[in-house]
Amino acid sequence: MTTRPTGEHGHGPTIREIGARVGLSSTSSVAYQLAQLEKRGLISRTGREWSSCRLETPRPPRRGLRSR
C-alpha cells in the first residue's frame, strides 16, 4: 500500500493497483485484506470505494478485561 493519500490522478490507488503492489492478483483477496485492516482501525475510508481509504495512526492496545 502507499502512504501517499492520493495518486497522480487525485485519488487513492485502486484495488488492482494495491494488489499489484503487494503481490495479490485476486481483487477479492485485496478487498478482504483491506476490510480486515479497516476492522482493526489501521485504515479508514470516507466513501464506499477503497480508493478513498487512508492510513490511520495505530492506537495502543486496550488494557483490561476482554469481552467474550
CHARMM internal coordinates of N, CA and C (Angstrom, degrees):
IC EDIT
DIST 1 N 1 CA 1.4350
DIST 1 CA 1 C 1.5147
ANGL 1 N 1 CA 1 C 108.78
DIST 1 C 2 N 1.2473
ANGL 1 CA 1 C 2 N 117.05
DIHE 1 N 1 CA 1 C 2 N 166.76
DIST 2 N 2 CA 1.4491
ANGL 1 C 2 N 2 CA 121.27
DIHE 1 CA 1 C 2 N 2 CA -178.12
DIST 2 CA 2 C 1.5124
ANGL 2 N 2 CA 2 C 110.97
DIHE 1 C 2 N 2 CA 2 C -109.91
DIST 2 C 3 N 1.3193
ANGL 2 CA 2 C 3 N 116.93
DIHE 2 N 2 CA 2 C 3 N 149.29
DIST 3 N 3 CA 1.4527
ANGL 2 C 3 N 3 CA 120.15
DIHE 2 CA 2 C 3 N 3 CA 176.86
DIST 3 CA 3 C 1.5159
ANGL 3 N 3 CA 3 C 111.09
DIHE 2 C 3 N 3 CA 3 C -89.70
DIST 3 C 4 N 1.3445
ANGL 3 CA 3 C 4 N 116.90
DIHE 3 N 3 CA 3 C 4 N -11.31
DIST 4 N 4 CA 1.4548
ANGL 3 C 4 N 4 CA 119.94
DIHE 3 CA 3 C 4 N 4 CA 176.22
DIST 4 CA 4 C 1.5195
ANGL 4 N 4 CA 4 C 108.75
DIHE 3 C 4 N 4 CA 4 C -75.71
DIST 4 C 5 N 1.3464
ANGL 4 CA 4 C 5 N 117.90
DIHE 4 N 4 CA 4 C 5 N 133.21
DIST 5 N 5 CA 1.4576
ANGL 4 C 5 N 5 CA 119.53
DIHE 4 CA 4 C 5 N 5 CA -175.99
DIST 5 CA 5 C 1.5180
ANGL 5 N 5 CA 5 C 113.92
DIHE 4 C 5 N 5 CA 5 C -69.87
DIST 5 C 6 N 1.3210
ANGL 5 CA 5 C 6 N 118.48
DIHE 5 N 5 CA 5 C 6 N -27.24
DIST 6 N 6 CA 1.4566
ANGL 5 C 6 N 6 CA 120.32
DIHE 5 CA 5 C 6 N 6 CA -179.42
DIST 6 CA 6 C 1.5091
ANGL 6 N 6 CA 6 C 110.16
DIHE 5 C 6 N 6 CA 6 C -135.49
DIST 6 C 7 N 1.2995
ANGL 6 CA 6 C 7 N 115.05
DIHE 6 N 6 CA 6 C 7 N 151.65
DIST 7 N 7 CA 1.4565
ANGL 6 C 7 N 7 CA 120.84
DIHE 6 CA 6 C 7 N 7 CA 177.26
DIST 7 CA 7 C 1.5167
ANGL 7 N 7 CA 7 C 110.46
DIHE 6 C 7 N 7 CA 7 C -85.90
DIST 7 C 8 N 1.3021
ANGL 7 CA 7 C 8 N 115.58
DIHE 7 N 7 CA 7 C 8 N -165.84
DIST 8 N 8 CA 1.4608
ANGL 7 C 8 N 8 CA 119.79
DIHE 7 CA 7 C 8 N 8 CA -177.70
DIST 8 CA 8 C 1.5239
ANGL 8 N 8 CA 8 C 112.38
DIHE 7 C 8 N 8 CA 8 C -71.40
DIST 8 C 9 N 1.3438
ANGL 8 CA 8 C 9 N 117.91
DIHE 8 N 8 CA 8 C 9 N -12.51
DIST 9 N 9 CA 1.4604
ANGL 8 C 9 N 9 CA 121.08
DIHE 8 CA 8 C 9 N 9 CA -179.85
DIST 9 CA 9 C 1.5223
ANGL 9 N 9 CA 9 C 112.73
DIHE 8 C 9 N 9 CA 9 C -102.47
DIST 9 C 10 N 1.3286
ANGL 9 CA 9 C 10 N 118.53
DIHE 9 N 9 CA 9 C 10 N 10.88
DIST 10 N 10 CA 1.4590
ANGL 9 C 10 N 10 CA 121.90
DIHE 9 CA 9 C 10 N 10 CA 176.82
DIST 10 CA 10 C 1.5174
ANGL 10 N 10 CA 10 C 115.09
DIHE 9 C 10 N 10 CA 10 C 86.96
DIST 10 C 11 N 1.3205
ANGL 10 CA 10 C 11 N 118.34
DIHE 10 N 10 CA 10 C 11 N 12.21
DIST 11 N 11 CA 1.4564
ANGL 10 C 11 N 11 CA 121.74
DIHE 10 CA 10 C 11 N 11 CA 176.59
DIST 11 CA 11 C 1.5172
ANGL 11 N 11 CA 11 C 108.81
DIHE 10 C 11 N 11 CA 11 C -144.33
DIST 11 C 12 N 1.3085
ANGL 11 CA 11 C 12 N 116.13
DIHE 11 N 11 CA 11 C 12 N 169.58
DIST 12 N 12 CA 1.4536
ANGL 11 C 12 N 12 CA 120.81
DIHE 11 CA 11 C 12 N 12 CA -178.30
DIST 12 CA 12 C 1.5225
ANGL 12 N 12 CA 12 C 112.06
DIHE 11 C 12 N 12 CA 12 C -71.99
DIST 12 C 13 N 1.3252
ANGL 12 CA 12 C 13 N 116.65
DIHE 12 N 12 CA 12 C 13 N 174.32
DIST 13 N 13 CA 1.4676
ANGL 12 C 13 N 13 CA 121.05
DIHE 12 CA 12 C 13 N 13 CA -179.01
DIST 13 CA 13 C 1.5268
ANGL 13 N 13 CA 13 C 111.50
DIHE 12 C 13 N 13 CA 13 C -68.63
DIST 13 C 14 N 1.3159
ANGL 13 CA 13 C 14 N 115.91
DIHE 13 N 13 CA 13 C 14 N 151.16
DIST 14 N 14 CA 1.4588
ANGL 13 C 14 N 14 CA 121.18
DIHE 13 CA 13 C 14 N 14 CA 176.41
DIST 14 CA 14 C 1.5282
ANGL 14 N 14 CA 14 C 109.24
DIHE 13 C 14 N 14 CA 14 C -78.72
DIST 14 C 15 N 1.3341
ANGL 14 CA 14 C 15 N 115.48
DIHE 14 N 14 CA 14 C 15 N 169.24
DIST 15 N 15 CA 1.4701
ANGL 14 C 15 N 15 CA 120.98
DIHE 14 CA 14 C 15 N 15 CA 176.32
DIST 15 CA 15 C 1.5266
ANGL 15 N 15 CA 15 C 109.98
DIHE 14 C 15 N 15 CA 15 C -56.09
DIST 15 C 16 N 1.3233
ANGL 15 CA 15 C 16 N 117.02
DIHE 15 N 15 CA 15 C 16 N -44.11
DIST 16 N 16 CA 1.4720
ANGL 15 C 16 N 16 CA 121.03
DIHE 15 CA 15 C 16 N 16 CA -179.24
DIST 16 CA 16 C 1.5282
ANGL 16 N 16 CA 16 C 111.18
DIHE 15 C 16 N 16 CA 16 C -64.42
DIST 16 C 17 N 1.3292
ANGL 16 CA 16 C 17 N 117.51
DIHE 16 N 16 CA 16 C 17 N -40.23
DIST 17 N 17 CA 1.4642
ANGL 16 C 17 N 17 CA 120.71
DIHE 16 CA 16 C 17 N 17 CA 178.94
DIST 17 CA 17 C 1.5219
ANGL 17 N 17 CA 17 C 110.92
DIHE 16 C 17 N 17 CA 17 C -65.40
DIST 17 C 18 N 1.3248
ANGL 17 CA 17 C 18 N 116.37
DIHE 17 N 17 CA 17 C 18 N -42.37
DIST 18 N 18 CA 1.4717
ANGL 17 C 18 N 18 CA 120.23
DIHE 17 CA 17 C 18 N 18 CA 177.65
DIST 18 CA 18 C 1.5269
ANGL 18 N 18 CA 18 C 109.73
DIHE 17 C 18 N 18 CA 18 C -63.05
DIST 18 C 19 N 1.3307
ANGL 18 CA 18 C 19 N 116.64
DIHE 18 N 18 CA 18 C 19 N -45.09
DIST 19 N 19 CA 1.4608
ANGL 18 C 19 N 19 CA 121.04
DIHE 18 CA 18 C 19 N 19 CA 179.10
DIST 19 CA 19 C 1.5168
ANGL 19 N 19 CA 19 C 112.41
DIHE 18 C 19 N 19 CA 19 C -59.11
DIST 19 C 20 N 1.3332
ANGL 19 CA 19 C 20 N 116.31
DIHE 19 N 19 CA 19 C 20 N -43.65
DIST 20 N 20 CA 1.4629
ANGL 19 C 20 N 20 CA 120.17
DIHE 19 CA 19 C 20 N 20 CA 179.08
DIST 20 CA 20 C 1.5275
ANGL 20 N 20 CA 20 C 110.38
DIHE 19 C 20 N 20 CA 20 C -63.62
DIST 20 C 21 N 1.3096
ANGL 20 CA 20 C 21 N 117.34
DIHE 20 N 20 CA 20 C 21 N -36.83
DIST 21 N 21 CA 1.4664
ANGL 20 C 21 N 21 CA 121.74
DIHE 20 CA 20 C 21 N 21 CA -178.20
DIST 21 CA 21 C 1.5268
ANGL 21 N 21 CA 21 C 112.10
DIHE 20 C 21 N 21 CA 21 C -68.59
DIST 21 C 22 N 1.3421
ANGL 21 CA 21 C 22 N 116.47
DIHE 21 N 21 CA 21 C 22 N -35.07
DIST 22 N 22 CA 1.4720
ANGL 21 C 22 N 22 CA 119.75
DIHE 21 CA 21 C 22 N 22 CA -176.92
DIST 22 CA 22 C 1.5214
ANGL 22 N 22 CA 22 C 113.56
DIHE 21 C 22 N 22 CA 22 C -103.55
DIST 22 C 23 N 1.3341
ANGL 22 CA 22 C 23 N 117.15
DIHE 22 N 22 CA 22 C 23 N 1.33
DIST 23 N 23 CA 1.4586
ANGL 22 C 23 N 23 CA 120.33
DIHE 22 CA 22 C 23 N 23 CA 175.29
DIST 23 CA 23 C 1.5168
ANGL 23 N 23 CA 23 C 115.48
DIHE 22 C 23 N 23 CA 23 C 85.70
DIST 23 C 24 N 1.3315
ANGL 23 CA 23 C 24 N 117.76
DIHE 23 N 23 CA 23 C 24 N 23.52
DIST 24 N 24 CA 1.4592
ANGL 23 C 24 N 24 CA 121.26
DIHE 23 CA 23 C 24 N 24 CA 176.00
DIST 24 CA 24 C 1.5270
ANGL 24 N 24 CA 24 C 108.85
DIHE 23 C 24 N 24 CA 24 C -109.90
DIST 24 C 25 N 1.3333
ANGL 24 CA 24 C 25 N 117.08
DIHE 24 N 24 CA 24 C 25 N 128.77
DIST 25 N 25 CA 1.4585
ANGL 24 C 25 N 25 CA 119.42
DIHE 24 CA 24 C 25 N 25 CA -178.87
DIST 25 CA 25 C 1.5273
ANGL 25 N 25 CA 25 C 112.83
DIHE 24 C 25 N 25 CA 25 C -94.09
DIST 25 C 26 N 1.3293
ANGL 25 CA 25 C 26 N 116.81
DIHE 25 N 25 CA 25 C 26 N -20.00
DIST 26 N 26 CA 1.4688
ANGL 25 C 26 N 26 CA 120.95
DIHE 25 CA 25 C 26 N 26 CA -179.08
DIST 26 CA 26 C 1.5303
ANGL 26 N 26 CA 26 C 109.86
DIHE 25 C 26 N 26 CA 26 C -87.36
DIST 26 C 27 N 1.3366
ANGL 26 CA 26 C 27 N 116.16
DIHE 26 N 26 CA 26 C 27 N 121.75
DIST 27 N 27 CA 1.4696
ANGL 26 C 27 N 27 CA 119.58
DIHE 26 CA 26 C 27 N 27 CA 178.45
DIST 27 CA 27 C 1.5276
ANGL 27 N 27 CA 27 C 110.70
DIHE 26 C 27 N 27 CA 27 C -66.23
DIST 27 C 28 N 1.3320
ANGL 27 CA 27 C 28 N 116.75
DIHE 27 N 27 CA 27 C 28 N -28.97
DIST 28 N 28 CA 1.4564
ANGL 27 C 28 N 28 CA 120.44
DIHE 27 CA 27 C 28 N 28 CA 177.03
DIST 28 CA 28 C 1.5303
ANGL 28 N 28 CA 28 C 110.83
DIHE 27 C 28 N 28 CA 28 C -65.40
DIST 28 C 29 N 1.3224
ANGL 28 CA 28 C 29 N 116.80
DIHE 28 N 28 CA 28 C 29 N -40.28
DIST 29 N 29 CA 1.4698
ANGL 28 C 29 N 29 CA 120.92
DIHE 28 CA 28 C 29 N 29 CA 177.88
DIST 29 CA 29 C 1.5292
ANGL 29 N 29 CA 29 C 110.75
DIHE 28 C 29 N 29 CA 29 C -65.10
DIST 29 C 30 N 1.3123
ANGL 29 CA 29 C 30 N 116.38
DIHE 29 N 29 CA 29 C 30 N -40.95
DIST 30 N 30 CA 1.4675
ANGL 29 C 30 N 30 CA 120.46
DIHE 29 CA 29 C 30 N 30 CA 178.85
DIST 30 CA 30 C 1.5270
ANGL 30 N 30 CA 30 C 109.65
DIHE 29 C 30 N 30 CA 30 C -63.30
DIST 30 C 31 N 1.3288
ANGL 30 CA 30 C 31 N 117.34
DIHE 30 N 30 CA 30 C 31 N -46.81
DIST 31 N 31 CA 1.4637
ANGL 30 C 31 N 31 CA 121.39
DIHE 30 CA 30 C 31 N 31 CA 179.82
DIST 31 CA 31 C 1.5283
ANGL 31 N 31 CA 31 C 110.96
DIHE 30 C 31 N 31 CA 31 C -60.88
DIST 31 C 32 N 1.3309
ANGL 31 CA 31 C 32 N 116.79
DIHE 31 N 31 CA 31 C 32 N -40.37
DIST 32 N 32 CA 1.4624
ANGL 31 C 32 N 32 CA 120.49
DIHE 31 CA 31 C 32 N 32 CA 178.09
DIST 32 CA 32 C 1.5292
ANGL 32 N 32 CA 32 C 110.76
DIHE 31 C 32 N 32 CA 32 C -62.14
DIST 32 C 33 N 1.3265
ANGL 32 CA 32 C 33 N 116.63
DIHE 32 N 32 CA 32 C 33 N -46.93
DIST 33 N 33 CA 1.4654
ANGL 32 C 33 N 33 CA 120.52
DIHE 32 CA 32 C 33 N 33 CA -179.40
DIST 33 CA 33 C 1.5271
ANGL 33 N 33 CA 33 C 110.80
DIHE 32 C 33 N 33 CA 33 C -63.78
DIST 33 C 34 N 1.3201
ANGL 33 CA 33 C 34 N 117.31
DIHE 33 N 33 CA 33 C 34 N -40.36
DIST 34 N 34 CA 1.4652
ANGL 33 C 34 N 34 CA 120.52
DIHE 33 CA 33 C 34 N 34 CA 177.59
DIST 34 CA 34 C 1.5280
ANGL 34 N 34 CA 34 C 110.76
DIHE 33 C 34 N 34 CA 34 C -63.82
DIST 34 C 35 N 1.3267
ANGL 34 CA 34 C 35 N 117.03
DIHE 34 N 34 CA 34 C 35 N -40.34
DIST 35 N 35 CA 1.4656
ANGL 34 C 35 N 35 CA 120.94
DIHE 34 CA 34 C 35 N 35 CA 178.12
DIST 35 CA 35 C 1.5266
ANGL 35 N 35 CA 35 C 110.98
DIHE 34 C 35 N 35 CA 35 C -62.72
DIST 35 C 36 N 1.3276
ANGL 35 CA 35 C 36 N 116.94
DIHE 35 N 35 CA 35 C 36 N -37.85
DIST 36 N 36 CA 1.4643
ANGL 35 C 36 N 36 CA 120.30
DIHE 35 CA 35 C 36 N 36 CA 177.77
DIST 36 CA 36 C 1.5271
ANGL 36 N 36 CA 36 C 111.12
DIHE 35 C 36 N 36 CA 36 C -65.82
DIST 36 C 37 N 1.3276
ANGL 36 CA 36 C 37 N 116.44
DIHE 36 N 36 CA 36 C 37 N -40.91
DIST 37 N 37 CA 1.4694
ANGL 36 C 37 N 37 CA 120.55
DIHE 36 CA 36 C 37 N 37 CA 177.04
DIST 37 CA 37 C 1.5272
ANGL 37 N 37 CA 37 C 110.97
DIHE 36 C 37 N 37 CA 37 C -64.79
DIST 37 C 38 N 1.3334
ANGL 37 CA 37 C 38 N 116.04
DIHE 37 N 37 CA 37 C 38 N -39.35
DIST 38 N 38 CA 1.4612
ANGL 37 C 38 N 38 CA 120.23
DIHE 37 CA 37 C 38 N 38 CA 177.80
DIST 38 CA 38 C 1.5241
ANGL 38 N 38 CA 38 C 110.47
DIHE 37 C 38 N 38 CA 38 C -65.57
DIST 38 C 39 N 1.3153
ANGL 38 CA 38 C 39 N 117.19
DIHE 38 N 38 CA 38 C 39 N -41.48
DIST 39 N 39 CA 1.4625
ANGL 38 C 39 N 39 CA 122.32
DIHE 38 CA 38 C 39 N 39 CA 179.25
DIST 39 CA 39 C 1.5302
ANGL 39 N 39 CA 39 C 111.22
DIHE 38 C 39 N 39 CA 39 C -61.05
DIST 39 C 40 N 1.3193
ANGL 39 CA 39 C 40 N 116.93
DIHE 39 N 39 CA 39 C 40 N -35.26
DIST 40 N 40 CA 1.4695
ANGL 39 C 40 N 40 CA 122.02
DIHE 39 CA 39 C 40 N 40 CA 179.42
DIST 40 CA 40 C 1.5204
ANGL 40 N 40 CA 40 C 112.85
DIHE 39 C 40 N 40 CA 40 C -83.15
DIST 40 C 41 N 1.3293
ANGL 40 CA 40 C 41 N 117.67
DIHE 40 N 40 CA 40 C 41 N -3.64
DIST 41 N 41 CA 1.4584
ANGL 40 C 41 N 41 CA 121.23
DIHE 40 CA 40 C 41 N 41 CA 178.25
DIST 41 CA 41 C 1.5158
ANGL 41 N 41 CA 41 C 113.99
DIHE 40 C 41 N 41 CA 41 C 81.25
DIST 41 C 42 N 1.3364
ANGL 41 CA 41 C 42 N 117.89
DIHE 41 N 41 CA 41 C 42 N 15.70
DIST 42 N 42 CA 1.4576
ANGL 41 C 42 N 42 CA 121.03
DIHE 41 CA 41 C 42 N 42 CA -178.60
DIST 42 CA 42 C 1.5224
ANGL 42 N 42 CA 42 C 112.44
DIHE 41 C 42 N 42 CA 42 C -87.01
DIST 42 C 43 N 1.3403
ANGL 42 CA 42 C 43 N 116.38
DIHE 42 N 42 CA 42 C 43 N -23.51
DIST 43 N 43 CA 1.4648
ANGL 42 C 43 N 43 CA 121.28
DIHE 42 CA 42 C 43 N 43 CA 173.63
DIST 43 CA 43 C 1.5238
ANGL 43 N 43 CA 43 C 107.71
DIHE 42 C 43 N 43 CA 43 C -136.26
DIST 43 C 44 N 1.3146
ANGL 43 CA 43 C 44 N 115.30
DIHE 43 N 43 CA 43 C 44 N 160.34
DIST 44 N 44 CA 1.4594
ANGL 43 C 44 N 44 CA 120.50
DIHE 43 CA 43 C 44 N 44 CA 173.77
DIST 44 CA 44 C 1.5166
ANGL 44 N 44 CA 44 C 107.30
DIHE 43 C 44 N 44 CA 44 C -141.94
DIST 44 C 45 N 1.3100
ANGL 44 CA 44 C 45 N 115.87
DIHE 44 N 44 CA 44 C 45 N 163.96
DIST 45 N 45 CA 1.4571
ANGL 44 C 45 N 45 CA 119.54
DIHE 44 CA 44 C 45 N 45 CA 176.94
DIST 45 CA 45 C 1.5206
ANGL 45 N 45 CA 45 C 108.91
DIHE 44 C 45 N 45 CA 45 C -138.22
DIST 45 C 46 N 1.3065
ANGL 45 CA 45 C 46 N 115.23
DIHE 45 N 45 CA 45 C 46 N 148.74
DIST 46 N 46 CA 1.4510
ANGL 45 C 46 N 46 CA 120.04
DIHE 45 CA 45 C 46 N 46 CA -177.05
DIST 46 CA 46 C 1.5190
ANGL 46 N 46 CA 46 C 112.35
DIHE 45 C 46 N 46 CA 46 C -89.45
DIST 46 C 47 N 1.3052
ANGL 46 CA 46 C 47 N 116.98
DIHE 46 N 46 CA 46 C 47 N -20.47
DIST 47 N 47 CA 1.4594
ANGL 46 C 47 N 47 CA 121.18
DIHE 46 CA 46 C 47 N 47 CA 179.58
DIST 47 CA 47 C 1.5055
ANGL 47 N 47 CA 47 C 110.61
DIHE 46 C 47 N 47 CA 47 C -130.15
DIST 47 C 48 N 1.3060
ANGL 47 CA 47 C 48 N 115.50
DIHE 47 N 47 CA 47 C 48 N -165.13
DIST 48 N 48 CA 1.4536
ANGL 47 C 48 N 48 CA 120.96
DIHE 47 CA 47 C 48 N 48 CA -179.77
DIST 48 CA 48 C 1.5261
ANGL 48 N 48 CA 48 C 111.91
DIHE 47 C 48 N 48 CA 48 C -78.43
DIST 48 C 49 N 1.3050
ANGL 48 CA 48 C 49 N 116.68
DIHE 48 N 48 CA 48 C 49 N -27.90
DIST 49 N 49 CA 1.4606
ANGL 48 C 49 N 49 CA 122.34
DIHE 48 CA 48 C 49 N 49 CA -176.48
DIST 49 CA 49 C 1.5317
ANGL 49 N 49 CA 49 C 111.32
DIHE 48 C 49 N 49 CA 49 C -78.22
DIST 49 C 50 N 1.3269
ANGL 49 CA 49 C 50 N 115.91
DIHE 49 N 49 CA 49 C 50 N 143.94
DIST 50 N 50 CA 1.4648
ANGL 49 C 50 N 50 CA 120.30
DIHE 49 CA 49 C 50 N 50 CA 177.84
DIST 50 CA 50 C 1.5281
ANGL 50 N 50 CA 50 C 111.73
DIHE 49 C 50 N 50 CA 50 C -70.08
DIST 50 C 51 N 1.3234
ANGL 50 CA 50 C 51 N 117.32
DIHE 50 N 50 CA 50 C 51 N -20.57
DIST 51 N 51 CA 1.4693
ANGL 50 C 51 N 51 CA 119.08
DIHE 50 CA 50 C 51 N 51 CA 179.38
DIST 51 CA 51 C 1.5179
ANGL 51 N 51 CA 51 C 111.71
DIHE 50 C 51 N 51 CA 51 C -68.69
DIST 51 C 52 N 1.3387
ANGL 51 CA 51 C 52 N 117.52
DIHE 51 N 51 CA 51 C 52 N -9.74
DIST 52 N 52 CA 1.4574
ANGL 51 C 52 N 52 CA 120.46
DIHE 51 CA 51 C 52 N 52 CA 176.41
DIST 52 CA 52 C 1.5277
ANGL 52 N 52 CA 52 C 112.25
DIHE 51 C 52 N 52 CA 52 C -95.25
DIST 52 C 53 N 1.3448
ANGL 52 CA 52 C 53 N 117.78
DIHE 52 N 52 CA 52 C 53 N 7.55
DIST 53 N 53 CA 1.4655
ANGL 52 C 53 N 53 CA 119.57
DIHE 52 CA 52 C 53 N 53 CA -177.36
DIST 53 CA 53 C 1.5207
ANGL 53 N 53 CA 53 C 111.78
DIHE 52 C 53 N 53 CA 53 C -77.50
DIST 53 C 54 N 1.3168
ANGL 53 CA 53 C 54 N 114.66
DIHE 53 N 53 CA 53 C 54 N 153.92
DIST 54 N 54 CA 1.4695
ANGL 53 C 54 N 54 CA 120.59
DIHE 53 CA 53 C 54 N 54 CA 177.17
DIST 54 CA 54 C 1.5167
ANGL 54 N 54 CA 54 C 108.63
DIHE 53 C 54 N 54 CA 54 C -142.69
DIST 54 C 55 N 1.3184
ANGL 54 CA 54 C 55 N 115.06
DIHE 54 N 54 CA 54 C 55 N 154.39
DIST 55 N 55 CA 1.4605
ANGL 54 C 55 N 55 CA 120.93
DIHE 54 CA 54 C 55 N 55 CA 178.57
DIST 55 CA 55 C 1.5169
ANGL 55 N 55 CA 55 C 110.05
DIHE 54 C 55 N 55 CA 55 C -73.04
DIST 55 C 56 N 1.3021
ANGL 55 CA 55 C 56 N 116.87
DIHE 55 N 55 CA 55 C 56 N 141.43
DIST 56 N 56 CA 1.4572
ANGL 55 C 56 N 56 CA 122.81
DIHE 55 CA 55 C 56 N 56 CA 177.08
DIST 56 CA 56 C 1.5186
ANGL 56 N 56 CA 56 C 109.39
DIHE 55 C 56 N 56 CA 56 C -109.47
DIST 56 C 57 N 1.3044
ANGL 56 CA 56 C 57 N 116.41
DIHE 56 N 56 CA 56 C 57 N 156.17
DIST 57 N 57 CA 1.4542
ANGL 56 C 57 N 57 CA 121.18
DIHE 56 CA 56 C 57 N 57 CA 174.73
DIST 57 CA 57 C 1.5207
ANGL 57 N 57 CA 57 C 107.65
DIHE 56 C 57 N 57 CA 57 C -73.60
DIST 57 C 58 N 1.3338
ANGL 57 CA 57 C 58 N 117.32
DIHE 57 N 57 CA 57 C 58 N 123.74
DIST 58 N 58 CA 1.4696
ANGL 57 C 58 N 58 CA 118.89
DIHE 57 CA 57 C 58 N 58 CA -179.07
DIST 58 CA 58 C 1.5230
ANGL 58 N 58 CA 58 C 111.34
DIHE 57 C 58 N 58 CA 58 C -60.50
DIST 58 C 59 N 1.3217
ANGL 58 CA 58 C 59 N 114.87
DIHE 58 N 58 CA 58 C 59 N 137.00
DIST 59 N 59 CA 1.4659
ANGL 58 C 59 N 59 CA 120.27
DIHE 58 CA 58 C 59 N 59 CA 176.91
DIST 59 CA 59 C 1.5185
ANGL 59 N 59 CA 59 C 108.70
DIHE 58 C 59 N 59 CA 59 C -90.46
DIST 59 C 60 N 1.3312
ANGL 59 CA 59 C 60 N 117.08
DIHE 59 N 59 CA 59 C 60 N 147.02
DIST 60 N 60 CA 1.4690
ANGL 59 C 60 N 60 CA 118.30
DIHE 59 CA 59 C 60 N 60 CA 176.74
DIST 60 CA 60 C 1.5268
ANGL 60 N 60 CA 60 C 109.37
DIHE 59 C 60 N 60 CA 60 C -65.45
DIST 60 C 61 N 1.3330
ANGL 60 CA 60 C 61 N 117.09
DIHE 60 N 60 CA 60 C 61 N 150.01
DIST 61 N 61 CA 1.4643
ANGL 60 C 61 N 61 CA 119.60
DIHE 60 CA 60 C 61 N 61 CA -179.60
DIST 61 CA 61 C 1.5202
ANGL 61 N 61 CA 61 C 111.10
DIHE 60 C 61 N 61 CA 61 C -62.32
DIST 61 C 62 N 1.3351
ANGL 61 CA 61 C 62 N 114.72
DIHE 61 N 61 CA 61 C 62 N 146.29
DIST 62 N 62 CA 1.4597
ANGL 61 C 62 N 62 CA 119.54
DIHE 61 CA 61 C 62 N 62 CA 177.89
DIST 62 CA 62 C 1.5169
ANGL 62 N 62 CA 62 C 109.11
DIHE 61 C 62 N 62 CA 62 C -73.97
DIST 62 C 63 N 1.2922
ANGL 62 CA 62 C 63 N 116.04
DIHE 62 N 62 CA 62 C 63 N 142.52
DIST 63 N 63 CA 1.4636
ANGL 62 C 63 N 63 CA 121.15
DIHE 62 CA 62 C 63 N 63 CA 178.13
DIST 63 CA 63 C 1.5167
ANGL 63 N 63 CA 63 C 108.58
DIHE 62 C 63 N 63 CA 63 C -105.11
DIST 63 C 64 N 1.2930
ANGL 63 CA 63 C 64 N 116.07
DIHE 63 N 63 CA 63 C 64 N 157.31
DIST 64 N 64 CA 1.4643
ANGL 63 C 64 N 64 CA 119.96
DIHE 63 CA 63 C 64 N 64 CA 178.02
DIST 64 CA 64 C 1.5140
ANGL 64 N 64 CA 64 C 111.01
DIHE 63 C 64 N 64 CA 64 C 113.64
DIST 64 C 65 N 1.3027
ANGL 64 CA 64 C 65 N 115.41
DIHE 64 N 64 CA 64 C 65 N -162.79
DIST 65 N 65 CA 1.4535
ANGL 64 C 65 N 65 CA 121.17
DIHE 64 CA 64 C 65 N 65 CA -177.13
DIST 65 CA 65 C 1.5084
ANGL 65 N 65 CA 65 C 111.03
DIHE 64 C 65 N 65 CA 65 C -74.06
DIST 65 C 66 N 1.3131
ANGL 65 CA 65 C 66 N 114.67
DIHE 65 N 65 CA 65 C 66 N 141.53
DIST 66 N 66 CA 1.4654
ANGL 65 C 66 N 66 CA 120.56
DIHE 65 CA 65 C 66 N 66 CA 175.02
DIST 66 CA 66 C 1.5148
ANGL 66 N 66 CA 66 C 108.82
DIHE 65 C 66 N 66 CA 66 C -91.60
DIST 66 C 67 N 1.3197
ANGL 66 CA 66 C 67 N 116.49
DIHE 66 N 66 CA 66 C 67 N 142.18
DIST 67 N 67 CA 1.4641
ANGL 66 C 67 N 67 CA 118.95
DIHE 66 CA 66 C 67 N 67 CA 175.76
DIST 67 CA 67 C 1.5123
ANGL 67 N 67 CA 67 C 109.15
DIHE 66 C 67 N 67 CA 67 C -78.01
DIST 67 C 68 N 1.2988
ANGL 67 CA 67 C 68 N 116.41
DIHE 67 N 67 CA 67 C 68 N 148.37
DIST 68 N 68 CA 1.4693
ANGL 67 C 68 N 68 CA 120.59
DIHE 67 CA 67 C 68 N 68 CA -177.86
DIST 68 CA 68 C 1.4772
ANGL 68 N 68 CA 68 C 110.83
DIHE 67 C 68 N 68 CA 68 C -111.59
END
COOR INIT
IC SEED 1 N 1 CA 1 C
IC BUILD
